[in-house]
Amino acid sequence: MAGERMKLEVSEREGRGSADSRRLRRGGLVPGVLYGRGKTPHAFCVPERELRRALSGDSGLHAILDVVLAGQKTAHPAVLKDYQQDVPSGRLAHIDLHEVRLDQPIQAEVSVELVGESAGVKEGGVLSQVQREIRVEALPLEIPDHLELDVSGMAIGDTLRLVDLPVQDGVSFLDDPEETVLATVTAPTVIVEPEVEEEELEEGELPEGEVPEGEEAPEGEAPAGEGEAPAEAGGKEQPEE
């Protein structure tokens, strides 16, 4: 849902530096900075639980956050500009909020979701999503949380580009519409086993070791597939009785 607004109450942060940030995180708080519109940046902290609640609505990371500083009544409309996560735990470690004017367009990255079942996939093709996010420009309340691309008409060998994405009122695409490839359907990879080449024989020539029918093998040689019986254990012949 584009244009979702979530209230977020934060507290001024007096301390600075890594040690102070670690102390805040141990207490369940996320340090952050609110900046933009030529104003002095505000260092703040906010309970992680409240921050996740504000960012878990239908608009997700694209929600408009009405930031209210402790002791104030004025809300500062802002968008999430950047965030950091703790690698082992996945918890939010720091956020940057950018204050915006609701009557001026902003730029954002929006995810593209493929919908429908491709006709080419039904024939055995492979559907690949090449670009998962595109850059858009729109008023803060008009930034879509995602864009849908219908792939049901794609056959094997087809490609969909940004120009094929339905246009939304008030939303401008900033990437090249002809060059930005979003999805492709390719033929499945077929593994062909190499054939074993047989030695070609000239006319009348027999494979090595074979004797023409009706003839005997030369003295001292045995026909192919035949051989002398193995010697007795010890390697010596037994004398005739």
Backbone bond lengths (Angstrom), bond angles and torsions (degrees), N, CA, C in turn:
res aa  C-N    CA-C-N  psi(-1)  N-CA   C-N-CA  omega(-1)  CA-C   N-CA-C  phi
1 M - - - 1.466 - - 1.526 109.19 -
2 A 1.342 116.41 116.49 1.450 119.84 178.14 1.514 109.48 -74.67
3 G 1.333 116.03 145.65 1.452 120.47 174.09 1.516 115.26 84.19
4 E 1.324 118.70 13.19 1.462 119.95 178.37 1.529 109.42 -72.83
5 R 1.328 116.09 133.56 1.456 121.18 -179.94 1.518 109.70 -114.77
6 M 1.336 115.12 134.85 1.450 121.18 -178.92 1.526 108.98 -128.16
7 K 1.327 115.65 131.68 1.460 120.34 178.67 1.524 109.49 -80.24
8 L 1.341 115.66 137.48 1.462 120.77 -179.64 1.520 108.87 -137.20
9 E 1.326 117.21 111.75 1.456 122.13 178.80 1.525 109.24 -92.46
10 V 1.334 115.07 129.13 1.469 120.77 -176.84 1.522 109.06 -128.14
11 S 1.346 115.42 164.51 1.459 121.70 178.97 1.520 109.88 -116.10
12 E 1.324 115.92 145.96 1.464 120.52 176.37 1.532 109.28 -61.30
13 R 1.317 115.04 142.53 1.471 119.95 178.60 1.528 108.15 -111.43
14 E 1.314 115.41 120.85 1.463 119.38 -177.49 1.517 111.83 -87.24
15 G 1.316 116.60 -42.18 1.457 119.74 -176.82 1.520 112.08 -74.32
16 R 1.295 116.17 164.08 1.459 123.06 177.90 1.535 108.55 -137.34
17 G 1.312 115.17 165.49 1.451 119.23 173.63 1.517 113.28 94.56
18 S 1.338 113.96 171.11 1.468 121.16 -175.74 1.518 112.43 -66.27
19 A 1.328 116.36 -39.68 1.464 119.78 -177.62 1.524 110.36 -62.58
20 D 1.334 117.10 -42.48 1.457 120.23 179.70 1.526 110.88 -67.04
21 S 1.333 116.85 -38.40 1.466 120.23 179.31 1.520 110.93 -64.65
22 R 1.321 116.93 -40.27 1.472 120.10 178.35 1.519 110.38 -64.47
23 R 1.319 116.98 -38.31 1.463 120.76 179.33 1.529 110.61 -64.21
24 L 1.327 116.24 -41.28 1.460 120.08 179.03 1.526 111.08 -65.01
25 R 1.314 116.69 -43.21 1.472 119.96 -178.54 1.521 111.37 -65.49
26 R 1.319 116.82 -35.55 1.471 118.99 176.83 1.526 110.61 -63.62
27 G 1.334 116.49 -27.53 1.454 120.75 179.09 1.527 113.18 -90.61
28 G 1.325 117.56 10.83 1.462 120.58 177.84 1.516 114.23 81.67
29 L 1.337 117.15 16.30 1.461 121.97 -179.49 1.527 110.60 -109.08
30 V 1.323 115.43 149.35 1.463 121.33 177.96 1.524 108.56 -111.12
31 P 1.339 118.48 121.19 1.467 120.20 176.76 1.524 110.75 -74.93
32 G 1.339 116.53 150.45 1.454 119.82 -179.89 1.511 111.44 -159.96
33 V 1.353 114.88 176.02 1.458 122.34 179.41 1.519 108.29 -135.48
34 L 1.335 116.65 134.27 1.464 123.15 173.85 1.522 107.38 -109.30
35 Y 1.332 117.05 122.24 1.463 120.05 -178.14 1.526 108.98 -142.55
36 G 1.311 115.97 174.62 1.461 120.85 177.69 1.515 113.02 119.06
37 R 1.354 114.67 165.14 1.459 123.80 178.81 1.533 111.83 59.72
38 G 1.330 116.31 27.02 1.457 120.54 176.01 1.504 114.79 73.36
39 K 1.318 118.13 11.12 1.458 121.40 -178.55 1.526 110.85 -91.41
40 T 1.331 115.07 162.26 1.463 120.32 176.08 1.524 109.56 -66.61
41 P 1.331 118.25 129.67 1.474 119.78 179.97 1.528 111.37 -60.28
42 H 1.330 115.17 142.21 1.471 121.52 177.62 1.532 108.18 -108.53
43 A 1.320 116.22 121.47 1.459 120.17 172.51 1.524 107.63 -86.19
44 F 1.319 116.19 129.79 1.466 119.40 -175.93 1.524 109.95 -140.49
45 C 1.312 115.23 174.87 1.461 121.74 171.51 1.522 107.29 -139.97
46 V 1.328 115.94 151.78 1.458 121.25 -176.20 1.529 108.61 -145.36
47 P 1.329 118.41 141.10 1.474 119.67 176.65 1.534 110.30 -57.17
48 E 1.316 116.03 132.15 1.465 119.86 -178.28 1.522 111.27 -58.70
49 R 1.307 117.33 -36.13 1.456 121.01 179.79 1.526 111.47 -60.53
50 E 1.351 116.50 -42.83 1.460 121.03 179.52 1.522 111.08 -68.87
51 L 1.311 116.77 -37.41 1.466 120.13 179.87 1.518 110.66 -66.04
52 R 1.316 117.70 -43.86 1.466 120.50 178.93 1.526 110.75 -64.45
53 R 1.324 117.07 -37.06 1.456 119.87 177.82 1.527 110.74 -61.62
54 A 1.335 116.09 -42.14 1.464 120.63 -178.20 1.520 111.91 -68.02
55 L 1.332 117.27 -28.50 1.466 120.71 -175.80 1.526 112.94 -101.22
56 S 1.320 117.58 6.27 1.464 120.17 -177.16 1.525 112.33 -106.99
57 G 1.330 117.67 12.88 1.461 120.56 176.69 1.514 111.53 -76.92
58 D 1.326 116.52 -170.35 1.463 121.09 -178.35 1.525 112.18 -63.09
59 S 1.330 117.66 -32.19 1.471 120.68 -179.24 1.515 112.25 -82.95
60 G 1.321 118.01 -12.08 1.453 120.93 176.56 1.516 112.46 57.62
61 L 1.333 115.80 -129.33 1.463 121.27 -177.02 1.519 112.62 -71.88
62 H 1.351 116.99 -9.09 1.467 120.32 -179.67 1.525 112.44 -96.79
63 A 1.307 117.66 9.03 1.467 120.00 -179.96 1.530 110.50 -66.18
64 I 1.328 115.71 148.13 1.457 120.92 172.32 1.521 107.23 -85.48
65 L 1.326 116.17 119.02 1.459 121.63 -177.82 1.524 109.08 -96.84
66 D 1.321 115.97 117.64 1.466 121.27 174.10 1.524 107.78 -85.24
67 V 1.345 115.13 92.28 1.458 121.05 -174.54 1.526 109.71 -81.08
68 V 1.314 115.52 125.51 1.462 121.73 178.31 1.521 107.77 -117.56
69 L 1.340 115.76 116.35 1.453 120.46 178.43 1.525 109.94 -75.78
70 A 1.312 116.37 144.60 1.474 120.95 -177.95 1.529 110.65 -55.37
71 G 1.319 116.77 132.62 1.453 121.65 179.11 1.509 114.08 86.42
72 Q 1.342 117.82 -1.25 1.457 121.82 179.18 1.523 110.21 -117.09
73 K 1.306 116.53 161.03 1.454 121.65 177.06 1.530 111.91 -109.32
74 T 1.332 116.09 -20.55 1.459 120.61 -176.81 1.529 110.64 -73.43
75 A 1.320 116.25 131.29 1.467 121.20 176.69 1.520 109.47 -92.22
76 H 1.320 115.81 139.33 1.465 122.38 178.70 1.534 108.19 -109.37
77 P 1.341 119.01 102.53 1.470 120.00 178.41 1.528 109.57 -61.24
78 A 1.314 116.38 129.24 1.464 120.36 -176.91 1.526 109.40 -147.24
79 V 1.332 114.60 160.61 1.463 121.37 176.06 1.528 108.33 -122.93
80 L 1.315 115.44 153.72 1.465 120.38 177.43 1.524 108.60 -73.00
81 K 1.317 115.80 116.98 1.463 120.89 -178.26 1.520 112.05 -94.28
82 D 1.320 116.64 -37.43 1.463 120.39 -178.90 1.525 108.36 -160.70
83 Y 1.320 115.27 156.49 1.465 119.99 176.08 1.512 109.60 -152.26
84 Q 1.324 115.32 157.03 1.457 122.17 177.31 1.525 108.80 -125.25
85 Q 1.329 114.66 145.33 1.460 120.32 178.83 1.514 110.14 -120.77
86 D 1.320 115.15 147.17 1.456 120.51 173.26 1.520 108.12 -74.76
87 V 1.331 116.59 125.62 1.470 120.45 -173.05 1.531 113.31 -62.33
88 P 1.331 119.70 -50.54 1.474 117.12 -177.18 1.522 113.87 -64.34
89 S 1.341 117.18 -43.08 1.466 120.07 -172.42 1.522 113.68 -95.99
90 G 1.352 118.08 -22.51 1.457 121.15 -176.77 1.524 113.12 79.16
91 R 1.332 118.07 4.28 1.462 121.45 179.78 1.522 109.99 -76.26
92 L 1.347 115.63 150.46 1.458 120.75 177.74 1.524 109.30 -66.25
93 A 1.344 115.70 131.79 1.460 120.48 -177.31 1.525 112.41 -108.16
94 H 1.334 117.89 -25.55 1.470 120.95 -179.24 1.526 108.24 -168.60
95 I 1.355 116.86 146.81 1.457 120.47 177.50 1.527 109.88 -135.11
96 D 1.319 115.14 149.71 1.458 122.79 172.73 1.519 107.75 -116.80
97 L 1.327 116.99 124.10 1.459 122.14 177.53 1.524 109.04 -111.42
98 H 1.336 115.64 135.28 1.459 120.86 -178.77 1.518 108.94 -110.92
99 E 1.336 116.35 118.05 1.460 120.84 179.54 1.528 109.82 -71.32
100 V 1.314 116.90 136.13 1.466 121.10 -176.49 1.525 110.16 -130.11
101 R 1.336 114.00 164.08 1.460 120.91 170.13 1.522 107.84 -99.62
102 L 1.295 116.50 133.48 1.461 120.08 -175.32 1.521 112.48 -72.58
103 D 1.348 117.26 -13.82 1.464 120.08 -179.89 1.524 112.55 -101.63
104 Q 1.337 116.80 10.55 1.456 120.66 178.49 1.532 109.21 -125.42
105 P 1.369 117.35 136.74 1.469 119.77 -178.01 1.523 112.30 -67.84
106 I 1.308 114.93 150.56 1.460 122.12 175.43 1.523 108.36 -128.01
107 Q 1.324 116.76 166.44 1.457 122.48 177.23 1.522 109.78 -106.80
108 A 1.321 115.52 144.66 1.469 120.41 -179.15 1.519 109.22 -154.26
109 E 1.324 115.51 161.63 1.463 121.82 174.22 1.523 108.45 -101.96
110 V 1.348 115.07 128.38 1.463 120.97 -176.07 1.524 108.81 -121.37
111 S 1.322 116.29 137.92 1.458 120.57 -179.16 1.529 111.23 -76.53
112 V 1.341 115.33 150.17 1.463 122.74 177.15 1.520 107.70 -110.54
113 E 1.341 116.47 126.63 1.459 121.53 179.45 1.524 109.62 -111.71
114 L 1.341 116.14 131.05 1.461 121.46 178.26 1.523 109.04 -84.82
115 V 1.334 116.27 131.76 1.460 121.02 179.68 1.524 109.11 -126.41
116 G 1.343 115.60 153.12 1.459 120.85 -179.37 1.517 111.59 90.09
117 E 1.325 115.39 165.77 1.475 121.89 178.40 1.519 108.84 -109.14
118 S 1.311 115.28 121.03 1.459 120.92 -176.09 1.525 111.38 -66.96
119 A 1.362 115.46 137.99 1.461 120.35 175.97 1.525 110.32 -62.72
120 G 1.334 116.57 -34.87 1.459 120.08 178.77 1.506 113.08 -66.03
121 V 1.339 116.86 -34.21 1.464 120.22 178.04 1.522 110.24 -66.88
122 K 1.336 116.52 -37.03 1.467 119.95 177.57 1.524 111.44 -62.82
123 E 1.343 116.81 -25.38 1.460 121.47 178.83 1.518 112.42 -90.83
124 G 1.327 116.54 4.08 1.467 120.18 178.45 1.505 114.80 104.94
125 G 1.344 117.82 0.88 1.453 120.91 179.69 1.521 112.55 -73.76
126 V 1.330 115.30 172.08 1.466 121.84 -177.95 1.527 108.62 -117.50
127 L 1.345 116.67 121.06 1.460 122.42 178.41 1.530 109.05 -90.02
128 S 1.338 116.41 128.23 1.463 121.33 179.50 1.529 109.21 -126.71
129 Q 1.334 116.02 133.55 1.463 120.64 174.61 1.521 107.62 -94.66
130 V 1.313 115.79 115.31 1.463 121.53 -174.82 1.526 111.23 -84.43
131 Q 1.327 117.44 -47.16 1.465 122.50 -178.74 1.521 108.49 -117.26
132 R 1.327 116.65 124.79 1.468 120.35 -176.65 1.520 113.00 -101.23
133 E 1.312 118.36 -16.88 1.456 122.20 178.58 1.515 109.94 -137.79
134 I 1.339 116.51 146.48 1.451 121.13 175.20 1.529 108.57 -130.52
135 R 1.322 116.19 158.17 1.458 121.37 179.88 1.526 109.04 -92.72
136 V 1.318 115.28 133.27 1.465 120.43 179.96 1.515 109.62 -130.20
137 E 1.321 114.60 164.68 1.460 121.30 174.63 1.516 108.30 -133.54
138 A 1.328 116.44 132.39 1.467 121.64 -179.62 1.522 108.35 -167.85
139 L 1.315 116.29 170.76 1.454 120.35 172.62 1.531 108.88 -62.74
140 P 1.318 118.41 148.57 1.475 120.47 -176.92 1.520 113.79 -50.93
141 L 1.336 117.16 -38.90 1.463 119.66 -178.29 1.520 112.70 -81.14
142 E 1.343 117.59 -4.56 1.461 121.14 -179.67 1.530 112.76 -107.42
143 I 1.317 118.31 -0.46 1.467 120.95 178.34 1.527 108.51 -67.93
144 P 1.341 118.90 118.92 1.471 120.24 -179.84 1.525 111.02 -73.65
145 D 1.334 116.71 148.75 1.459 119.30 177.86 1.519 111.28 -73.13
146 H 1.358 117.79 -26.12 1.458 121.76 173.75 1.528 108.24 -163.28
147 L 1.330 116.18 166.78 1.462 122.54 177.30 1.525 108.44 -123.73
148 E 1.339 117.79 139.71 1.463 121.94 -177.84 1.523 110.52 -104.96
149 L 1.333 114.83 136.69 1.462 122.04 178.09 1.526 108.70 -121.10
150 D 1.332 116.67 117.81 1.467 121.71 -178.52 1.525 109.81 -80.58
151 V 1.335 116.64 121.40 1.468 121.40 -177.60 1.527 112.08 -109.45
152 S 1.330 118.06 8.31 1.469 120.54 -174.00 1.524 112.25 -62.91
153 G 1.319 118.74 -25.99 1.460 120.51 -178.86 1.512 114.61 -90.11
154 M 1.313 117.94 3.45 1.471 120.62 -176.37 1.527 110.83 -80.41
155 A 1.339 115.22 127.76 1.466 121.74 174.56 1.521 108.92 -102.56
156 I 1.315 116.58 173.83 1.461 120.75 178.47 1.529 108.86 -61.05
157 G 1.328 115.74 129.27 1.453 121.25 -178.59 1.522 114.00 95.69
158 D 1.337 118.08 -7.05 1.464 120.99 -178.81 1.524 111.46 -81.94
159 T 1.333 115.01 153.59 1.460 123.31 177.36 1.521 109.27 -135.46
160 L 1.337 116.62 135.73 1.457 121.23 174.70 1.524 108.61 -111.99
161 R 1.331 115.33 133.03 1.456 122.13 -179.92 1.530 110.11 -113.44
162 L 1.320 114.61 177.66 1.463 119.85 -179.05 1.525 111.12 -58.62
163 V 1.330 117.16 -31.91 1.455 120.50 -179.65 1.530 111.52 -63.98
164 D 1.338 117.22 -20.60 1.466 121.35 179.66 1.523 112.87 -86.61
165 L 1.330 117.10 -5.92 1.460 120.41 -179.48 1.527 109.50 -80.19
166 P 1.343 117.74 129.37 1.463 119.82 -179.49 1.528 112.03 -56.63
167 V 1.311 115.78 135.77 1.462 121.41 -179.70 1.516 109.80 -81.31
168 Q 1.342 116.69 138.70 1.461 122.01 176.61 1.523 109.07 -108.02
169 D 1.310 116.26 141.43 1.461 120.91 179.43 1.522 110.67 -58.91
170 G 1.317 114.95 129.95 1.458 120.25 176.75 1.501 115.04 83.58
171 V 1.349 117.92 -1.27 1.465 121.59 -178.19 1.529 109.03 -114.59
172 S 1.321 117.11 125.12 1.469 122.28 178.24 1.519 109.46 -109.38
173 F 1.345 116.29 136.86 1.459 121.48 175.77 1.526 108.55 -88.16
174 L 1.320 116.83 132.68 1.459 121.47 -176.69 1.517 113.14 -97.38
175 D 1.329 118.17 -17.12 1.464 120.86 178.75 1.528 110.16 -83.53
176 D 1.340 116.21 162.65 1.457 121.37 -179.33 1.531 109.29 -65.48
177 P 1.336 118.91 118.46 1.471 120.50 -175.24 1.520 113.72 -67.66
178 E 1.332 118.30 -27.10 1.467 120.97 -178.06 1.520 112.59 -90.32
179 E 1.331 116.76 -29.66 1.459 120.59 -175.14 1.527 113.35 -93.25
180 T 1.320 117.26 -21.81 1.468 120.62 -176.72 1.522 109.93 -81.45
181 V 1.336 116.33 106.06 1.464 122.41 -179.97 1.524 108.88 -86.56
182 L 1.325 115.87 128.18 1.461 120.82 -178.93 1.525 112.72 -100.03
183 A 1.336 117.82 -40.90 1.470 120.26 -175.90 1.520 109.92 -153.73
184 T 1.331 116.14 150.44 1.461 122.87 176.83 1.527 109.25 -138.75
185 V 1.333 115.59 154.15 1.462 121.78 171.88 1.525 106.73 -123.25
186 T 1.312 116.52 118.03 1.456 121.81 -177.70 1.523 110.45 -115.17
187 A 1.336 114.88 158.68 1.463 120.62 178.21 1.524 109.43 -68.80
188 P 1.331 117.39 148.35 1.471 119.14 179.10 1.521 111.18 -65.62
189 T 1.309 115.37 148.07 1.465 120.63 178.36 1.519 109.79 -76.18
190 V 1.338 115.75 126.07 1.467 121.37 179.42 1.520 108.54 -108.33
191 I 1.323 115.71 122.87 1.463 120.60 179.01 1.525 108.51 -91.67
192 V 1.328 117.10 118.58 1.460 122.85 -179.13 1.519 108.49 -102.67
193 E 1.337 115.39 122.00 1.451 120.24 178.45 1.526 109.12 -74.16
194 P 1.338 118.25 132.71 1.469 120.04 179.46 1.526 111.13 -65.83
195 E 1.323 116.69 138.67 1.463 120.94 179.16 1.516 110.06 -80.34
196 V 1.348 114.98 141.16 1.464 120.40 178.27 1.516 108.48 -80.42
197 E 1.327 116.83 120.06 1.458 121.16 -178.90 1.520 109.91 -78.44
198 E 1.343 116.03 128.88 1.460 121.22 176.48 1.522 109.43 -91.47
199 E 1.331 114.87 143.92 1.469 119.93 -179.37 1.525 109.58 -65.79
200 E 1.325 115.49 125.56 1.455 120.29 179.75 1.531 109.83 -77.56
201 L 1.342 115.97 136.09 1.459 121.99 179.68 1.523 109.75 -109.27
202 E 1.314 115.27 143.82 1.458 119.03 175.90 1.520 109.21 -71.95
203 E 1.329 115.79 160.92 1.455 120.95 -177.07 1.524 110.15 -58.85
204 G 1.332 115.76 127.45 1.464 121.31 178.45 1.504 113.70 87.76
205 E 1.351 118.05 -10.08 1.456 121.24 -178.45 1.516 109.61 -84.11
206 L 1.332 116.54 136.90 1.459 122.24 179.81 1.524 109.90 -101.80
207 P 1.323 116.08 153.67 1.465 118.50 175.20 1.505 111.19 -58.46
208 E 1.321 115.68 152.77 1.454 121.14 -177.11 1.520 110.58 -57.93
209 G 1.354 116.38 131.37 1.457 121.65 177.11 1.508 113.85 95.68
210 E 1.352 118.90 -12.56 1.455 120.78 179.72 1.531 110.01 -91.37
211 V 1.357 115.23 147.99 1.472 122.16 -177.93 1.521 108.07 -116.96
212 P 1.328 117.89 136.26 1.474 119.54 178.66 1.523 110.91 -56.09
213 E 1.344 115.68 147.60 1.451 121.42 -178.07 1.529 110.08 -61.53
214 G 1.355 115.93 134.32 1.469 121.12 178.98 1.509 113.33 92.04
215 E 1.336 118.23 -7.41 1.454 120.62 179.50 1.517 109.61 -109.81
216 E 1.344 115.45 155.39 1.453 120.89 177.82 1.515 109.55 -98.72
217 A 1.309 114.52 152.72 1.461 119.22 178.23 1.510 109.63 -67.83
218 P 1.331 118.90 145.32 1.475 121.32 178.10 1.515 110.74 -55.97
219 E 1.339 113.51 154.71 1.461 118.95 -178.19 1.527 110.52 -60.15
220 G 1.322 114.51 134.04 1.467 120.00 179.15 1.514 113.34 90.36
221 E 1.375 116.79 -5.62 1.452 119.88 179.12 1.515 109.77 -119.00
222 A 1.252 118.34 149.65 1.463 122.86 178.66 1.509 108.69 -110.64
223 P 1.335 116.49 143.15 1.471 118.92 176.54 1.518 110.81 -57.31
224 A 1.331 115.39 156.57 1.470 119.98 -179.92 1.518 110.85 -58.36
225 G 1.270 116.81 135.63 1.466 122.00 178.09 1.508 112.51 88.96
226 E 1.379 117.14 -7.89 1.457 119.25 178.81 1.513 108.75 -116.40
227 G 1.255 116.72 151.99 1.464 120.96 179.57 1.507 110.25 -158.25
228 E 1.308 114.85 171.77 1.456 119.50 179.31 1.517 109.44 -72.55
229 A 1.336 114.27 149.32 1.458 119.70 177.12 1.508 108.71 -65.31
230 P 1.313 117.71 142.35 1.466 119.83 -179.59 1.510 111.39 -62.72
231 A 1.329 115.62 144.89 1.471 120.88 -179.76 1.513 109.68 -67.01
232 E 1.320 116.28 157.55 1.453 121.93 178.00 1.520 109.17 -65.83
233 A 1.314 115.20 161.95 1.459 119.81 177.79 1.499 110.14 -55.69
234 G 1.286 117.28 135.92 1.463 121.29 -179.08 1.499 110.07 103.60
235 G 1.357 118.61 -20.35 1.453 120.90 174.73 1.505 113.92 82.52
236 K 1.362 121.52 5.47 1.458 123.98 -178.44 1.503 110.35 -108.57
237 E 1.367 117.99 145.59 1.455 122.71 176.78 1.513 108.97 -80.74
238 Q 1.328 115.57 145.72 1.467 120.77 178.22 1.525 108.41 -84.20
239 P 1.330 119.23 134.37 1.475 121.94 177.08 1.507 111.71 -65.08
240 E 1.340 116.09 145.78 1.446 120.86 178.49 1.519 109.16 -69.47
241 E 1.312 116.95 145.04 1.470 120.67 178.46 1.518 109.64 -90.03
